């Protein structure tokens, strides 16, 4: 149990650091008008989760038992940002930016689900 907790903590530090870098890069490049960084992180995280779950859970379950806490819970849990997503949505609502919040919530959910399916599909095709 302690070993898995350490793996989750280490992965979380890596994922959270990566999220910080992506969100700040998006802010510099795309500006503050829309929470692009959080959207990008959630979609990329979903694609990565699809790939990882396909590899670790479906193809190599023994490795998945060891690596899932590090990669899935730690790195990807630290990288994806649905709590930040919720905050961004509330902030758009509080500013009464109804079109932006509708687009943001809809695109975040749909693109993340599509991203996860895409990650699984690409990985299955690559390892078949």
NORBEL-V67540 format. One record per pair of residues at least 12 apart in sequence whose C-alpha atoms are under 10 Angstrom apart, sorted by sequence separation. I is the first residue (numbers start at 1). J is the second residue. D is the distance in whole Angstrom. If there is no record, write none. Layout:
I:J:D
I:J:D
This chain:
23:35:8
24:36:10
25:37:8
26:38:9
52:64:9
56:68:7
89:101:6
92:104:9
23:36:8
24:37:7
26:39:10
88:101:8
89:102:9
22:36:10
23:37:4
24:38:10
26:40:8
22:37:6
23:38:6
26:41:10
52:67:10
53:68:8
56:71:10
89:104:7
21:37:9
22:38:8
23:39:9
52:68:8
56:72:9
88:104:9
89:105:7
20:37:9
23:40:8
88:105:9
19:37:8
20:38:10
22:40:8
23:41:7
53:71:10
19:38:8
22:41:7
52:71:8
53:72:8
85:104:9
86:105:9
52:72:7
85:105:8
19:40:10
20:41:10
19:41:7
49:71:9
50:72:10
18:41:9
19:42:9
48:71:10
49:72:7
85:108:8
48:72:9
49:73:10
52:76:10
19:45:10
49:75:10
82:108:9
45:72:10
49:76:7
82:109:10
48:76:8
49:77:9
15:45:10
45:75:9
46:76:8
45:76:6
49:80:10
44:76:10
45:77:8
45:78:10
46:79:10
42:76:10
45:79:7
46:80:8
41:76:10
44:79:9
45:80:6
44:80:8
45:81:9
42:79:8
43:80:8
41:79:7
42:80:5
41:80:6
42:81:6
40:80:9
41:81:7
42:82:7
38:79:10
39:80:9
40:81:10
41:82:10
38:80:8
39:81:9
42:84:10
38:81:7
39:82:9
42:85:8
37:81:10
38:82:8
41:85:10
38:83:10
39:84:10
38:84:7
39:85:8
38:85:6
37:85:10
35:84:10
39:88:10
35:85:8
38:88:8
35:88:7
34:88:9
35:89:9
14:70:10
15:71:9
19:75:10
12:69:10
14:71:10
15:72:10
18:75:9
19:76:10
22:79:9
35:92:9
11:69:8
12:70:8
15:73:10
16:74:9
17:75:9
18:76:10
34:92:9
7:66:9
8:67:10
10:69:10
11:70:5
12:71:9
15:74:7
16:75:7
19:78:8
20:79:8
33:92:10
7:67:8
8:68:9
9:69:9
10:70:7
11:71:6
12:72:9
14:74:8
15:75:4
16:76:9
18:78:8
19:79:5
4:65:10
7:68:9
8:69:5
9:70:8
10:71:10
11:72:8
12:73:8
13:74:8
14:75:6
15:76:6
16:77:8
17:78:8
18:79:6
19:80:7
4:66:8
7:69:6
8:70:5
11:73:8
12:74:4
13:75:7
14:76:9
15:77:7
16:78:5
17:79:8
18:80:10
19:81:8
3:66:10
4:67:9
6:69:9
7:70:5
8:71:8
11:74:4
12:75:5
15:78:4
16:79:5
49:112:10
50:113:9
53:116:9
4:68:9
5:69:8
6:70:8
7:71:8
8:72:9
9:73:9
10:74:7
11:75:4
12:76:7
13:77:10
14:78:7
15:79:4
16:80:8
43:107:9
47:111:9
50:114:10
51:115:10
52:116:10
4:69:6
5:70:9
8:73:6
9:74:6
10:75:8
11:76:8
12:77:7
13:78:7
14:79:8
15:80:8
16:81:9
35:100:10
39:104:8
43:108:7
46:111:9
47:112:7
50:115:7
51:116:8
54:119:8
55:120:9
59:124:9
3:69:10
4:70:7
7:73:9
8:74:4
9:75:9
11:77:8
12:78:4
13:79:9
34:100:7
35:101:10
38:104:10
39:105:9
42:108:7
43:109:9
46:112:5
47:113:8
49:115:9
50:116:4
51:117:9
53:119:9
54:120:6
58:124:10
7:74:7
8:75:7
11:78:7
12:79:7
33:100:9
34:101:9
41:108:10
42:109:9
43:110:9
44:111:9
45:112:8
46:113:7
47:114:8
48:115:8
49:116:6
50:117:6
51:118:8
52:119:8
53:120:8
54:121:9
5:73:10
6:74:9
7:75:9
8:76:10
10:78:10
11:79:9
36:104:9
39:107:8
40:108:9
43:111:6
44:112:8
46:114:8
47:115:4
48:116:7
49:117:9
50:118:7
51:119:5
52:120:8
54:122:10
55:123:7
59:127:9
4:73:10
5:74:9
8:77:9
9:78:9
34:103:10
35:104:8
39:108:6
42:111:9
43:112:4
46:115:5
47:116:4
48:117:10
50:119:4
51:120:5
54:123:7
55:124:8
4:74:10
8:78:9
34:104:8
38:108:9
39:109:9
42:112:6
43:113:8
45:115:8
46:116:5
47:117:7
48:118:9
49:119:7
50:120:4
51:121:8
53:123:10
54:124:7
40:111:10
41:112:9
42:113:10
43:114:8
44:115:7
45:116:8
46:117:8
47:118:6
48:119:6
49:120:8
50:121:8
51:122:7
52:123:8
36:108:10
39:111:9
40:112:9
43:115:6
44:116:9
46:118:9
47:119:4
48:120:9
50:122:9
51:123:5
55:127:9
39:112:9
42:115:9
43:116:8
46:119:8
47:120:8
50:123:8
51:124:8
54:127:10
45:119:10
46:120:10
47:121:10
50:124:10
44:119:9
47:122:9
48:123:10
47:123:10
